[in-house]
Each structure stands twice: as structure tokens, then as C-alpha cells.
Amino acid sequence: MRCFVGVPVTGPLARECKELALGLPRATPRPNLHMTLAFLGQCTPAGVARLSAELRSLADRFAAFDLTFDRCEPFPAEQGPFLALTATCSEALSALHEGLWECLGRQGIDREQRAFRPHITLAKPGLALATQTGAWQLTVDQLCLYQSELIQGEVPTYRPLSQHPLAG
């Protein structure tokens, strides 16, 4: 199964995300809204169990924090193809991200080569959109191990496999 670790987007921010993507083609379904911390690729059920234990331990070491997304813009480049909320990586998020990769490294998962850019994908509109500025708040209060199910021609489905509140 394809897996990734992320932070779910819920509450007022989820509503704001849906409003920003209103009327756009291929908008991200509300249950799929998240900020990806690490893409893991294929995982076995035994690997998922080990990862869940690592994530539980990691979550116990970190306190919840707020992250401000200040731009709604084409992502990952000026031409898209996605529309996303983007943020500058805060000190708290950077520490959590580094801690996560230490845990993943212990499980034999190689670190992604691309730089980490905090974002929440809102849509894949297939057209150029203007950048907006604002202050959208995400409370980073849990880690979630997701399964990503891809079906040709359909919107991916992200199913939480384990959730771990930040309790440090």
C-alpha cells in the first residue's frame, strides 16, 4: 500500500480551503485536505505497524503549534499544476520534520531528495490562477499515517491508518 505521513486539515481552515477552491475543477475533497510531511511509497502491513509505533513515540516528544500559511498560489512552480496554500517552514515545523525523518531512517526509509515546502493542495485546476495573500492558520496537533489509494481517472482517496496527537 502507498503511504505518507501528514497533518490533517480540519475545522475552520478546512472550510476556508474549500471556499478558496470553490468552482475550480479537480478541487481536493474536504476529507483529503492535509499537509504532507513525508511520502513513504509502498509499505507492508508489518511496516505500517512499525511506523505507527515510531510516530506515536515522536508525537509524544512534540507539543502542538500553529503554522501560518500566507499565500494561495500555483504550486510547485508558477505554472502549477496545483493551487495550494503555502507557508514558510517555522522552527517548530522544521524540528518536527527532522524528527520524523530520523524515525523513518530507523525504519530504512530513504529521505526524499526534494526540499520540504509546507503546503496544502487545494485543487488541480489546469489553468493559471493569480496568487492571493492572507493568513490561514493550521494547528499542527497530530501526525497521521495515511494510505493513498489511486484509481485511474478518479480523485485519490487518503485513508488514515493511524493518528497520533502531539503530546509533548
C-alpha positions as CSV (number, residue, x, y, z in Angstrom):
1,M,0.0,0.0,0.0
2,R,1.2,3.6,-0.8
3,C,1.6,5.6,2.4
4,F,2.6,9.1,3.6
5,V,2.7,11.0,6.8
6,G,0.8,14.2,7.1
7,V,-1.2,16.6,9.3
8,P,-4.9,16.6,8.7
9,V,-6.6,19.9,7.9
10,T,-9.9,20.3,9.9
11,G,-12.2,22.9,11.4
12,P,-12.2,26.5,10.2
13,L,-9.2,26.0,7.9
14,A,-10.8,23.2,6.1
15,R,-13.9,25.4,5.4
16,E,-11.6,28.2,4.2
17,C,-9.7,25.8,1.9
18,K,-13.0,24.7,0.3
19,E,-14.0,28.3,-0.2
20,L,-10.7,29.1,-1.9
21,A,-11.2,26.2,-4.3
22,L,-14.9,26.7,-4.9
23,G,-15.8,26.3,-8.5
24,L,-12.3,25.1,-9.5
25,P,-12.0,21.8,-11.4
26,R,-10.5,18.9,-9.5
27,A,-10.8,20.5,-6.1
28,T,-9.4,18.5,-3.2
29,P,-12.3,16.8,-1.4
30,R,-12.5,18.1,2.2
31,P,-11.6,14.7,3.8
32,N,-8.4,14.7,1.7
33,L,-7.1,18.1,2.9
34,H,-3.7,17.7,4.6
35,M,-0.2,18.9,4.8
36,T,2.3,16.2,3.7
37,L,5.3,15.8,5.9
38,A,6.8,12.7,4.1
39,F,5.9,10.5,1.2
40,L,6.8,6.9,2.1
41,G,5.9,4.9,-1.1
42,Q,5.0,1.3,-0.8
43,C,4.6,-0.1,2.8
44,T,3.8,-3.6,4.0
45,P,1.2,-4.1,6.8
46,A,4.1,-5.0,9.2
47,G,5.9,-1.8,8.1
48,V,2.8,0.2,8.9
49,A,2.7,-1.3,12.4
50,R,6.3,-0.3,13.0
51,L,5.8,3.1,11.5
52,S,2.8,3.7,13.7
53,A,4.8,2.9,16.8
54,E,7.6,5.3,15.7
55,L,5.0,8.0,15.1
56,R,3.5,7.5,18.5
57,S,6.9,7.9,20.1
58,L,7.7,11.0,18.0
59,A,4.3,12.7,18.7
60,D,4.9,12.3,22.5
61,R,8.0,14.5,22.2
62,F,6.4,17.5,20.4
63,A,3.8,20.0,21.6
64,A,1.1,21.3,19.2
65,F,1.9,24.6,17.4
66,D,0.2,26.9,14.9
67,L,1.6,27.4,11.4
68,T,0.5,30.3,9.2
69,F,0.0,29.8,5.5
70,D,0.5,33.2,3.9
71,R,0.0,32.6,0.2
72,C,-2.6,30.8,-2.0
73,E,-0.7,30.2,-5.2
74,P,0.2,27.9,-8.1
75,F,2.3,25.1,-6.8
76,P,5.0,23.7,-7.1
77,A,6.0,26.3,-9.7
78,E,4.5,29.5,-11.1
79,Q,2.7,27.4,-13.8
80,G,1.2,24.9,-11.2
81,P,-0.3,22.4,-12.0
82,F,-1.7,22.7,-8.4
83,L,-3.3,25.5,-6.4
84,A,-2.0,25.4,-2.8
85,L,-1.7,27.3,0.4
86,T,2.0,27.7,1.1
87,A,3.9,28.6,4.3
88,T,7.4,29.3,5.3
89,C,8.8,26.4,7.4
90,S,8.7,27.5,11.1
91,E,11.3,26.4,13.6
92,A,8.7,24.1,15.3
93,L,7.7,22.5,11.9
94,S,11.3,22.1,10.9
95,A,12.1,20.3,14.2
96,L,9.1,18.0,13.8
97,H,10.0,17.3,10.1
98,E,13.6,16.5,11.1
99,G,12.5,14.2,13.9
100,L,10.1,12.5,11.5
101,W,12.9,11.7,9.1
102,E,15.1,10.4,11.9
103,C,12.3,7.9,12.8
104,L,11.8,7.0,9.1
105,G,15.5,6.5,8.7
106,R,15.4,3.9,11.5
107,Q,12.8,2.1,9.5
108,G,15.0,2.0,6.4
109,I,13.1,4.7,4.5
110,D,15.3,7.0,2.5
111,R,14.8,10.7,2.8
112,E,13.1,12.5,-0.1
113,Q,15.6,14.4,-2.3
114,R,13.4,17.4,-2.9
115,A,13.3,20.2,-0.4
116,F,10.4,20.3,2.1
117,R,7.9,23.0,1.2
118,P,4.9,23.2,3.5
119,H,1.7,23.3,1.5
120,I,-1.9,22.2,1.4
121,T,-3.1,21.3,-2.1
122,L,-6.5,22.9,-2.8
123,A,-7.1,21.9,-6.4
124,K,-5.5,20.8,-9.7
125,P,-7.4,23.3,-11.9
126,G,-5.4,23.0,-15.1
127,L,-5.4,26.8,-15.6
128,A,-3.3,29.7,-14.5
129,L,-4.6,31.4,-11.3
130,A,-3.5,34.6,-9.6
131,T,-1.6,34.5,-6.3
132,Q,-3.5,35.6,-3.2
133,T,-2.0,36.6,0.2
134,G,-3.6,36.1,3.5
135,A,-3.1,34.4,6.9
136,W,-4.6,30.9,7.1
137,Q,-3.8,29.1,10.4
138,L,-3.2,25.4,10.7
139,T,-2.9,23.9,14.2
140,V,-0.4,21.2,13.9
141,D,-1.6,19.0,16.7
142,Q,-1.3,15.4,15.3
143,L,0.6,13.2,13.0
144,C,-1.3,10.9,10.7
145,L,-0.1,7.9,8.7
146,Y,-2.3,7.8,5.6
147,Q,-2.8,5.2,2.9
148,S,-3.1,6.8,-0.6
149,E,-5.4,4.9,-2.9
150,L,-5.1,5.8,-6.6
151,I,-7.8,4.7,-9.1
152,Q,-7.2,5.7,-12.7
153,G,-9.3,8.7,-13.7
154,E,-10.6,9.4,-10.2
155,V,-9.6,11.6,-7.3
156,P,-7.2,9.9,-4.9
157,T,-8.5,8.7,-1.6
158,Y,-6.5,9.2,1.6
159,R,-7.4,6.9,4.4
160,P,-6.0,7.4,7.9
161,L,-4.2,4.3,9.1
162,S,-3.1,5.7,12.5
163,Q,-3.4,9.1,14.2
164,H,-1.0,10.4,16.9
165,P,-1.8,13.6,18.9
166,L,1.2,15.8,19.6
167,A,1.5,15.5,23.4
168,G,4.9,16.9,24.4
